[in-house]
Amino acid sequence: MSAYLAKNGRKVHCVHLEPSNGDVGLDKLALQIQCYVAERFRPVQKFDLLGFSMGGIVSRYYVQRLGGIERIRRFVTISSPHRGTWTAWLQGNAGIRQMRPNSKFLGDLNRDCGIPTQAGFVSIWTRFDLMIVPARSSVLPVGRSIQVGVLAHPLMVNDRRVLRLVEQVLTEPA
């Protein structure tokens, strides 16, 4: 995704959240986004924010709870478990537990899930996702939802249709 966007003339920043295995709560990981933005962007500078899978939920926390909504122009999530995933019951670490359906963490975010719509929120997802179960959990009742027929969760960030969709969304007027 990064290479595609950069090749098409976009300046791309990648925040590599550590640890990325769910050992740390998603709220703590969102602080890494907040610090990254504070270090690399001017206070009034707007930017587009994309998040894949768990990264989409971490990004949502940044947007909804850490003031990120004031900083972003567009917000796109790709195959993110906005309403939880049953696969999160397979592990017990802190961040993974927060992605369980009806978790306190997701319940808090979903109470005011309309906040991301201020930044033209778009959720891109596939019904064939075996990581986000049920797959429609990637859809919020707000913003725009785009379903793509990609056959597996990890393929979402490399599929040409998804890449073109992301480029199209980022090109639309704010």
DOFI-681315 format. One record per residue (C-alpha): residue number from 1; residue in three letters; x, y, z. Coordinates in nm, 2 decimals, padded with zeros to 4 digits. Example, Ala and Ser with C-alpha at 12.3 -4.5 7.8 and 13.67 -1.06 7.14 Angstrom:
REM DOFI-681315
resi, resn, xx, yy, zz
1, ALA, 01.23, -00.45, 00.78
2, SER, 01.37, -00.11, 00.71
REM end
This chain:
REM DOFI-681315
resi, resn, xx, yy, zz
1, MET, 00.00, 00.00, 00.00
2, SER, 00.27, 00.25, 00.10
3, ALA, 00.47, 00.18, -00.22
4, TYR, 00.17, 00.22, -00.44
5, LEU, 00.06, 00.55, -00.28
6, ALA, 00.42, 00.69, -00.29
7, LYS, 00.45, 00.58, -00.66
8, ASN, 00.14, 00.78, -00.73
9, GLY, 00.29, 01.10, -00.58
10, ARG, 00.17, 01.08, -00.23
11, LYS, 00.40, 01.16, 00.07
12, VAL, 00.36, 00.85, 00.29
13, HIS, 00.43, 00.81, 00.66
14, CYS, 00.42, 00.47, 00.82
15, VAL, 00.37, 00.44, 01.19
16, HIS, 00.50, 00.10, 01.30
17, LEU, 00.32, 00.02, 01.62
18, GLU, 00.52, -00.17, 01.87
19, PRO, 00.44, -00.43, 01.98
20, SER, 00.21, -00.52, 01.70
21, ASN, 00.10, -00.86, 01.85
22, GLY, -00.18, -00.73, 02.08
23, ASP, 00.03, -00.76, 02.40
24, VAL, -00.04, -00.39, 02.47
25, GLY, -00.38, -00.22, 02.49
26, LEU, -00.50, -00.04, 02.17
27, ASP, -00.53, 00.28, 02.36
28, LYS, -00.16, 00.26, 02.45
29, LEU, -00.07, 00.20, 02.08
30, ALA, -00.28, 00.50, 01.98
31, LEU, -00.04, 00.72, 02.19
32, GLN, 00.23, 00.61, 01.94
33, ILE, 00.03, 00.77, 01.66
34, GLN, -00.02, 01.08, 01.86
35, CYS, 00.35, 01.11, 01.93
36, TYR, 00.44, 01.04, 01.57
37, VAL, 00.20, 01.32, 01.45
38, ALA, 00.33, 01.57, 01.71
39, GLU, 00.69, 01.51, 01.60
40, ARG, 00.64, 01.51, 01.22
41, PHE, 00.35, 01.75, 01.14
42, ARG, 00.30, 02.11, 01.21
43, PRO, 00.01, 02.17, 01.46
44, VAL, -00.23, 02.30, 01.18
45, GLN, -00.12, 02.05, 00.92
46, LYS, -00.40, 01.81, 00.81
47, PHE, -00.32, 01.46, 00.68
48, ASP, -00.50, 01.15, 00.57
49, LEU, -00.50, 00.85, 00.80
50, LEU, -00.53, 00.49, 00.69
51, GLY, -00.54, 00.19, 00.92
52, PHE, -00.54, -00.18, 00.84
53, SER, -00.69, -00.45, 01.06
54, MET, -00.61, -00.37, 01.43
55, GLY, -00.43, -00.06, 01.31
56, GLY, -00.77, 00.08, 01.20
57, ILE, -00.91, 00.04, 01.55
58, VAL, -00.59, 00.20, 01.70
59, SER, -00.64, 00.48, 01.46
60, ARG, -01.00, 00.52, 01.55
61, TYR, -00.90, 00.56, 01.92
62, TYR, -00.65, 00.83, 01.81
63, VAL, -00.92, 01.00, 01.61
64, GLN, -01.20, 00.97, 01.87
65, ARG, -01.02, 01.00, 02.20
66, LEU, -00.68, 01.17, 02.15
67, GLY, -00.79, 01.47, 01.93
68, GLY, -00.70, 01.32, 01.60
69, ILE, -01.02, 01.43, 01.44
70, GLU, -00.88, 01.79, 01.45
71, ARG, -00.58, 01.68, 01.25
72, ILE, -00.71, 01.45, 00.98
73, ARG, -00.86, 01.53, 00.64
74, ARG, -00.97, 01.17, 00.54
75, PHE, -00.99, 00.85, 00.75
76, VAL, -00.99, 00.51, 00.59
77, THR, -00.99, 00.17, 00.76
78, ILE, -00.93, -00.16, 00.58
79, SER, -01.06, -00.48, 00.73
80, SER, -01.08, -00.35, 01.08
81, PRO, -01.30, -00.51, 01.34
82, HIS, -01.50, -00.21, 01.44
83, ARG, -01.76, -00.42, 01.61
84, GLY, -01.52, -00.69, 01.72
85, THR, -01.41, -01.03, 01.59
86, TRP, -01.48, -01.37, 01.73
87, THR, -01.12, -01.47, 01.65
88, ALA, -01.01, -01.24, 01.93
89, TRP, -01.13, -01.51, 02.17
90, LEU, -00.84, -01.72, 02.05
91, GLN, -00.59, -01.51, 02.25
92, GLY, -00.60, -01.34, 02.59
93, ASN, -00.35, -01.06, 02.56
94, ALA, -00.47, -00.70, 02.63
95, GLY, -00.51, -00.56, 02.28
96, ILE, -00.67, -00.87, 02.14
97, ARG, -00.93, -00.88, 02.43
98, GLN, -01.02, -00.52, 02.33
99, MET, -01.12, -00.65, 01.99
100, ARG, -01.37, -00.90, 02.11
101, PRO, -01.74, -00.84, 02.02
102, ASN, -01.91, -00.63, 02.29
103, SER, -01.58, -00.55, 02.47
104, LYS, -01.58, -00.24, 02.69
105, PHE, -01.32, -00.08, 02.47
106, LEU, -01.52, -00.12, 02.14
107, GLY, -01.84, -00.03, 02.33
108, ASP, -01.68, 00.30, 02.43
109, LEU, -01.57, 00.38, 02.08
110, ASN, -01.90, 00.28, 01.92
111, ARG, -02.10, 00.50, 02.15
112, ASP, -01.99, 00.80, 01.95
113, CYS, -01.88, 00.63, 01.63
114, GLY, -02.01, 00.93, 01.43
115, ILE, -01.70, 01.14, 01.51
116, PRO, -01.49, 00.99, 01.22
117, THR, -01.75, 01.10, 00.97
118, GLN, -01.63, 01.45, 01.02
119, ALA, -01.32, 01.34, 00.83
120, GLY, -01.50, 01.16, 00.54
121, PHE, -01.47, 00.81, 00.71
122, VAL, -01.46, 00.51, 00.47
123, SER, -01.44, 00.15, 00.57
124, ILE, -01.31, -00.10, 00.30
125, TRP, -01.38, -00.46, 00.38
126, THR, -01.43, -00.81, 00.23
127, ARG, -01.70, -01.06, 00.31
128, PHE, -01.44, -01.33, 00.27
129, ASP, -01.24, -01.22, 00.57
130, LEU, -01.16, -01.51, 00.80
131, MET, -00.98, -01.29, 01.05
132, ILE, -01.27, -01.05, 01.11
133, VAL, -01.56, -01.28, 01.20
134, PRO, -01.83, -01.19, 01.12
135, ALA, -01.68, -01.00, 00.82
136, ARG, -01.96, -00.73, 00.85
137, SER, -01.80, -00.63, 01.18
138, SER, -01.57, -00.42, 00.96
139, VAL, -01.86, -00.19, 00.88
140, LEU, -01.98, 00.09, 01.11
141, PRO, -02.34, 00.23, 01.08
142, VAL, -02.18, 00.57, 00.98
143, GLY, -01.96, 00.69, 00.70
144, ARG, -01.92, 00.50, 00.37
145, SER, -01.87, 00.13, 00.35
146, ILE, -01.71, -00.03, 00.04
147, GLN, -01.71, -00.41, 00.00
148, VAL, -01.44, -00.56, -00.22
149, GLY, -01.43, -00.92, -00.33
150, VAL, -01.08, -01.00, -00.20
151, LEU, -01.04, -01.36, -00.09
152, ALA, -00.84, -01.32, 00.23
153, HIS, -00.77, -01.07, 00.51
154, PRO, -00.39, -01.01, 00.45
155, LEU, -00.45, -00.96, 00.07
156, MET, -00.65, -00.65, 00.13
157, VAL, -00.35, -00.42, 00.14
158, ASN, -00.20, -00.55, -00.18
159, ASP, -00.51, -00.60, -00.40
160, ARG, -00.52, -00.37, -00.70
161, ARG, -00.89, -00.29, -00.65
162, VAL, -00.83, -00.19, -00.29
163, LEU, -00.53, 00.02, -00.38
164, ARG, -00.72, 00.20, -00.65
165, LEU, -01.02, 00.26, -00.41
166, VAL, -00.79, 00.41, -00.15
167, GLU, -00.63, 00.64, -00.41
168, GLN, -00.98, 00.74, -00.52
169, VAL, -01.10, 00.81, -00.17
170, LEU, -00.79, 01.02, -00.09
171, THR, -00.83, 01.22, -00.41
172, GLU, -01.20, 01.32, -00.34
173, PRO, -01.25, 01.67, -00.22
174, ALA, -01.26, 01.70, 00.16
REM end
